[in-house]
Amino acid sequence: MSIVCDVSAAVHAKAGLSRYAGSLARALAPLLGPQLALFQNGLGKCGPLAGLDGHQVYGTRLRYRPWRAAVLAAQSVGLKIRNLAPGAQVFHATEHLLPPVAAPTVMTVHDLVFERLPQYHKTANYLYLKTAMPLFCRRADHIIAVSQATCDDLVERYRLPADKISVVPEAAAPHFAPASAEAIAAVREKFSLQGRYILAVGTLEPRKNIAALAAACGPLFERGLATSLVVVGARGWLFEDAMREITALPWSGRVLMPGYVTEEDLVALYGGALLTAQPSHYEGFGLPVLEAMACGSPVCASSTSSLPEVGGDVLRYFDPNDRESMTAVMAQVAGDDSLRDEMRQGGLLRAATFSWEATARATIAVYQQLAPAIELITP
């Protein structure tokens, strides 16, 4: 008998979902030992997940798109496939895809952004999620929401009973910590960064609101409060309009987009930033905010969705739909050395209240609601 955790997102490196699935599985492993098994689609074509080679792996050889279609078809008719995760006591779907396994199921819901901001999704993806997510949420025996904001959305949008949902927050990986002066100097040289830069982290897609951030940074550049904006992350869907808006700005040359960077470089980039900005219209959790705080970076963020849950009273907040508000808040932080020091210290303390071990223990408590025989192998 085993607890089967879907690590497909981690194996296939799917942005924020990858960090969640991989970090959770690695935190569960020492607490569950051989009780933990893994699941992935694309089996035999990639994987297994690094660091978890000793655990049983189940899965399907189907790639993501055909697997996604097959899952929806099976769930629509109530079909259960017993050999997907044989002997599972609990199956944990860590992304918005609930395989039709013959076992009690837990599904993590990260956000319902497609419901709140449908204009920011591709049509095909929106139609899939609009059909699938209410069904998956009904089929799951229990749901983990990564924030109270996501929990509230589930109750409001899908009329789910509150006792079917447990709020279990994410955490920053342990290596997100203040970088050394040498590491910061090296990453500055690597990416040709001069002066005081503002950092933004996330896949470039409409809800991340990066074009508005780039526009809001202009007055800071003109006043000498900041030198450049560095946007770290891959290009996602519907990014073309944002790129056109950024390119049209008089200070577009100060907006640097190195794309994907290694985790080691990201830690140093957080450490060297004047401040980190998170201008998203909506976040299910907002992991970059927590990572930035853990690295000692002052953070300015949207006052929407889950971000105030993560940042508490440490962050400085702005209205993501008001560029003047965005500029004013960033200018206040950029222009006040003592405020930034206060935010750095407060951020380190707040980030320390989140950990993947605590997340794993809370997740296991959810499993135990469905399978009381599950036991921790460490106290």
C-alpha positions in Angstrom: 0.0 0.0 0.0 1.3 3.5 -0.8 0.6 7.2 -1.1 1.0 8.1 -4.7 2.1 11.7 -5.5 1.8 13.0 -9.1 5.2 14.6 -9.9 4.5 15.1 -13.7 4.8 18.9 -13.4 8.2 18.6 -11.7 9.5 16.0 -14.2 8.4 18.2 -17.2 9.5 21.5 -15.5 6.2 23.3 -15.8 7.1 26.6 -14.1 5.5 27.2 -10.6 3.7 23.9 -10.7 7.1 22.2 -11.1 8.4 23.8 -7.9 5.3 22.8 -6.0 5.3 19.1 -7.1 9.0 18.6 -6.8 9.4 20.4 -3.4 6.4 18.6 -1.9 7.6 15.2 -3.0 11.1 15.7 -1.7 9.6 16.9 1.7 7.2 14.0 1.9 9.9 11.4 1.2 11.7 11.5 4.6 8.4 11.6 6.5 6.7 8.7 4.6 9.7 6.6 3.5 8.8 3.6 1.2 5.1 4.4 1.7 5.6 7.3 -0.9 5.3 6.4 -4.6 5.4 8.7 -7.6 3.3 9.1 -10.7 4.0 10.8 -14.0 2.8 11.0 -17.5 5.3 10.6 -20.3 6.7 7.6 -18.5 9.8 6.2 -20.2 10.4 9.4 -22.1 11.6 11.5 -19.3 12.3 11.3 -15.5 12.5 9.9 -12.9 12.5 12.9 -10.6 16.0 13.7 -9.4 16.6 12.8 -5.8 13.8 10.3 -5.5 15.2 7.5 -7.5 14.5 4.9 -4.8 10.7 5.3 -4.9 8.2 3.2 -6.9 7.1 5.1 -10.0 3.7 4.5 -11.7 2.4 6.3 -14.7 1.4 6.4 -18.3 3.4 6.8 -21.5 1.0 9.4 -22.9 2.4 12.9 -23.3 0.7 15.8 -21.7 -1.9 16.8 -24.3 -3.3 13.3 -25.1 -3.1 12.4 -21.4 -5.0 15.5 -20.5 -7.8 14.7 -23.0 -7.9 11.1 -21.8 -8.3 12.1 -18.2 -11.2 14.4 -18.9 -12.9 11.8 -21.0 -12.6 9.2 -18.3 -13.7 11.5 -15.5 -16.7 12.6 -17.6 -18.1 9.0 -17.7 -16.9 8.1 -14.2 -14.4 5.5 -15.4 -11.8 4.3 -13.0 -8.5 2.7 -14.2 -7.1 0.3 -11.6 -3.7 -0.2 -12.9 -2.7 3.5 -13.0 -1.7 3.4 -9.3 -2.2 -0.2 -8.0 -2.5 -0.5 -4.3 -2.7 3.2 -3.6 -4.2 4.2 -0.3 -4.3 7.8 -1.5 -3.5 9.5 -4.8 -2.4 13.2 -4.8 -3.0 15.2 -8.0 -0.6 18.1 -7.6 -1.7 20.1 -10.6 -5.1 20.8 -12.1 -5.5 17.3 -13.6 -7.2 14.5 -11.6 -6.4 11.0 -13.1 -9.2 8.4 -12.9 -7.4 6.2 -10.4 -9.3 3.6 -8.3 -8.2 5.1 -4.9 -9.2 8.0 -2.6 -8.0 11.2 -4.2 -6.6 14.6 -3.1 -6.2 17.4 -5.6 -4.2 20.6 -5.1 -5.9 23.7 -6.6 -3.4 26.5 -7.1 -5.8 29.1 -8.5 -8.9 29.7 -10.5 -7.4 32.5 -12.5 -9.2 31.2 -15.7 -12.5 31.9 -13.9 -11.6 35.4 -12.7 -9.6 36.6 -15.7 -10.7 34.4 -18.7 -9.3 37.0 -21.1 -5.8 36.1 -20.1 -6.1 32.5 -21.3 -5.9 30.9 -24.7 -9.4 29.9 -25.8 -8.7 26.1 -26.0 -7.1 26.1 -22.5 -9.9 28.2 -21.0 -12.6 25.9 -22.5 -10.8 22.8 -21.1 -10.4 24.2 -17.6 -14.0 25.6 -17.6 -15.2 22.1 -18.4 -12.7 20.1 -16.4 -12.1 21.9 -13.1 -15.6 21.8 -11.7 -15.8 18.1 -12.6 -12.3 17.4 -11.0 -13.2 19.3 -7.9 -16.4 17.2 -7.5 -14.6 14.0 -8.2 -11.8 14.6 -5.7 -12.4 13.3 -2.2 -10.5 16.2 -0.7 -9.0 19.4 -2.0 -5.9 21.3 -0.9 -5.9 25.0 -1.7 -2.6 26.8 -1.5 -4.1 29.9 -0.1 -7.3 31.1 1.6 -7.9 33.3 -1.5 -8.0 30.1 -3.6 -10.2 28.4 -1.0 -12.6 31.2 -1.1 -12.8 31.1 -4.9 -13.6 27.4 -4.8 -16.4 27.9 -2.3 -17.8 30.9 -4.2 -17.4 29.6 -7.8 -18.1 25.9 -7.4 -20.2 25.9 -4.2 -17.9 23.4 -2.6 -18.4 22.7 1.1 -15.7 24.4 3.2 -14.9 21.1 5.0 -13.8 19.5 1.8 -11.0 22.0 1.5 -7.8 22.3 3.5 -5.6 25.4 3.1 -1.9 24.3 3.0 0.5 27.1 1.9 3.6 26.6 -0.2 7.1 27.5 0.9 10.4 28.7 -0.5 13.0 26.0 -1.1 15.8 26.0 1.5 18.4 27.3 -0.9 16.5 30.6 -1.1 18.5 32.5 1.4 20.6 35.7 1.5 23.4 35.4 -1.2 27.0 36.3 -0.6 28.5 39.5 -1.9 30.7 37.4 -4.2 27.6 35.6 -5.7 25.8 38.9 -6.2 28.9 40.4 -7.9 29.2 37.3 -10.2 25.5 37.5 -11.3 25.8 41.2 -12.0 28.7 40.5 -14.2 27.0 37.6 -15.9 23.9 39.6 -16.9 25.7 42.9 -17.3 23.7 44.6 -14.5 24.7 48.1 -13.5 23.4 50.2 -10.7 20.1 49.8 -8.9 17.8 47.3 -10.6 14.2 46.3 -9.8 13.5 42.6 -10.2 10.3 40.9 -11.4 10.1 37.0 -11.5 7.5 35.0 -13.3 6.4 33.6 -16.7 5.6 36.4 -19.1 1.8 36.2 -19.6 -0.9 38.8 -19.3 -2.0 38.4 -15.7 1.6 39.0 -14.6 1.1 42.7 -15.6 4.7 43.2 -16.6 4.0 45.8 -19.2 2.3 48.0 -16.6 5.3 47.5 -14.3 7.7 48.5 -17.0 5.6 51.7 -17.6 5.5 52.4 -13.9 9.2 52.2 -13.6 9.8 55.1 -16.0 9.5 57.9 -13.4 11.9 56.0 -11.1 14.5 55.9 -13.9 14.0 59.6 -14.6 14.5 60.5 -10.9 17.6 58.3 -10.6 15.9 56.0 -8.0 16.4 52.9 -10.2 18.6 52.1 -13.1 16.8 49.1 -14.8 14.0 46.6 -14.6 15.1 42.9 -14.8 12.3 40.5 -15.8 13.2 36.9 -15.1 11.1 34.1 -16.6 10.1 32.3 -19.8 7.7 33.7 -22.3 4.2 32.2 -21.7 1.0 32.4 -23.7 -0.4 35.7 -25.1 2.9 37.6 -24.3 3.0 39.4 -27.6 0.9 42.4 -26.6 3.0 43.0 -23.5 6.2 42.9 -25.6 4.8 45.4 -28.0 3.9 47.8 -25.1 7.3 47.4 -23.5 9.1 48.0 -26.8 7.1 51.2 -27.4 8.3 52.7 -24.1 11.0 55.5 -24.3 13.0 53.6 -21.7 12.5 50.1 -23.2 16.3 49.7 -23.3 16.3 49.7 -19.5 13.9 46.7 -19.4 16.2 43.6 -19.5 14.7 40.1 -20.1 17.3 37.4 -19.6 14.6 34.7 -19.7 15.0 31.6 -17.7 17.8 31.6 -15.2 19.2 28.9 -12.9 18.0 28.7 -9.3 21.5 29.7 -8.2 21.5 32.8 -10.3 17.9 33.6 -9.2 19.0 33.6 -5.5 21.8 36.1 -6.3 19.5 38.2 -8.4 17.1 38.5 -5.5 20.0 39.4 -3.2 21.3 42.2 -5.5 17.9 43.8 -6.3 17.0 47.2 -5.1 13.5 45.7 -4.6 11.4 42.9 -6.0 8.1 43.8 -7.7 5.1 41.5 -8.0 2.5 43.4 -10.1 0.2 40.4 -10.9 -3.5 40.9 -11.3 -4.0 37.6 -9.6 -1.9 34.9 -7.9 -3.0 31.7 -6.3 -0.1 31.9 -3.9 2.8 34.1 -5.3 5.9 32.0 -4.6 8.3 34.6 -5.9 7.2 36.9 -3.1 8.2 34.3 -0.5 11.4 33.5 -2.3 12.4 37.2 -2.4 11.7 37.7 1.3 13.8 34.6 2.1 16.7 36.1 0.1 16.4 39.4 1.9 14.9 41.5 -0.9 12.3 44.2 -0.1 9.1 43.4 -2.0 6.4 45.7 -3.5 3.3 43.8 -4.6 -0.3 43.9 -5.8 -2.9 44.2 -3.0 -4.9 41.5 -4.7 -5.8 37.8 -4.3 -3.3 35.8 -2.1 -0.4 38.2 -2.0 -1.3 40.0 1.3 -1.6 36.5 2.8 2.0 35.7 1.9 3.5 39.1 2.6 1.5 40.2 5.7 2.5 43.6 6.9 6.1 43.3 5.7 5.4 44.2 2.0 4.3 47.5 0.6 1.2 47.1 -1.6 -0.2 48.9 -4.7 -3.2 48.7 -6.9 -2.1 46.7 -10.0 -4.6 48.6 -12.1 -3.2 52.0 -11.1 0.3 52.8 -12.5 0.6 55.9 -10.5 0.0 53.8 -7.3 2.6 51.3 -8.5 5.1 54.1 -9.1 4.5 55.8 -5.8 4.9 52.7 -3.7 8.1 51.6 -5.5 9.5 55.2 -5.3 8.8 55.2 -1.5 10.7 52.0 -1.0 13.5 52.8 -3.5 14.1 56.2 -1.9 14.3 55.1 1.7 17.3 53.1 2.8 16.0 52.6 6.4 12.7 51.4 5.1 14.3 48.8 2.8 16.5 47.6 5.7 13.3 47.2 7.8 11.6 45.3 5.0 14.6 43.0 4.5 14.6 42.0 8.2 10.9 41.6 8.4 10.8 39.6 5.2 13.5 37.2 6.5 11.5 36.6 9.7 8.2 36.1 7.8 9.7 33.8 5.2 11.0 31.6 8.1 7.5 30.9 9.2 6.9 28.9 6.0 8.7 25.6 5.3 8.3 22.6 3.1 8.5 20.3 6.1 5.5 22.1 7.6 3.7 21.9 4.3 4.4 18.2 4.0 3.2 17.4 7.5 0.0 19.4 6.9 -0.4 17.5 3.6 0.0 14.1 5.3 -2.7 15.1 7.8 -5.0 15.5 4.8 -4.0 12.0 3.6 -4.7 10.6 7.0 -8.3 11.9 6.8 -8.8 9.5 3.9 -6.5 6.7 5.0 -6.0 6.7 8.8 -3.5 3.9 8.6 -0.9 6.2 7.1 1.9 6.8 9.6 4.9 9.1 9.8 8.2 7.2 10.0 9.9 10.2 11.8 8.5 12.0 14.8 
